[in-house]
């Protein structure tokens, strides 16, 4: 049943819905015990401090665009949509196949989205909600009719496998959604809020490999091509920012957190998700969590979790859903929607 809504937002007449969803993860599983054989850590530490038990790792020839295209094809099938109908493709990633061209162009070719305009979104773990927000605006203005939004990351390529403070957290994977104008059976996207704070850039970043510090044998030896993170600073900022932005988006949508059927958060750390859910007053039974099996897949994490919760029947038509993410930048954002494909 589609629930009634309290929203007075004038754009509610122009409904934008998610009409297809899909995901793709690599086959190879890396367990905590295997990691404990590589760095000074333990299954017990990783589980207790993060909630993660295992993660997927892409093969050496398996690229971000391969996973993204796999997720996009799954979303096309799920949404009964022909590839030629997609007129905009946004790939959210911070592990592009190449610095140039955009990974979205490779995905276009691999998924056969021949009529799509393609570009990448670099907003790290918030990339999916940022890209969703842009797709929403394109559809509202009539500039695009069917948009494919993919979140995909091959984090294994950006991790220093000797750094126990980061290598235990991340995994590889991709998820995708198709957005289009709804037919009025559900409200679709109701509200969103997105924020950035460049003063936090250094707490989670990769120093070398961009134009400011091109790769050299020296900085490769020093490991500057890998992610570095001030874990506890990121942790506190993530909890505060995710809960504040979720409250803001809920207020814009005219909903209270008690009306949210499912919180689908960026899968950063189970302790972060527990703290955010508690601040919002959402019980853990209503939080979609899959990080125990996939870790933090950065831009892939929300659409991957969404795909699983839709396809195993947890998310039902009419449910109010809340996405919330925090990532490098710092960037953060939240989207409120009512689920339903039409
Ligand atoms: O998606 C957005 C990006 N990232 C995140 O959201 C991650 C946010 N941060 C976190 O999830 C947590 O800060 C971590 C899981 C990274 C770390 O947990 P923590 O509870 O903040 O631990 P900590 O950094 O304060 O470190 C506690 C101890 C330290 O040892 P000492 O100094 O107390 O002796 C670390 O050296 O744990 C040690 N430690 C480890 N021990 C075993 C750090 N990493 C590990 C490890 N195994 N993998």
Boltz pocket constraint, residues with backbone or C-beta under 6 A from the ligand:
constraints:
  - pocket:
      binder: B
      contacts: [[A, 40], [A, 41], [A, 42], [A, 45], [A, 46], [A, 49], [A, 50], [A, 125], [A, 164], [A, 165], [A, 168], [A, 169], [A, 204], [A, 230], [A, 231], [A, 232], [A, 233], [A, 234], [A, 235], [A, 238], [A, 266], [A, 267], [A, 268], [A, 269], [A, 272], [A, 296], [A, 326], [A, 327], [A, 328]]
      max_distance: 6.0
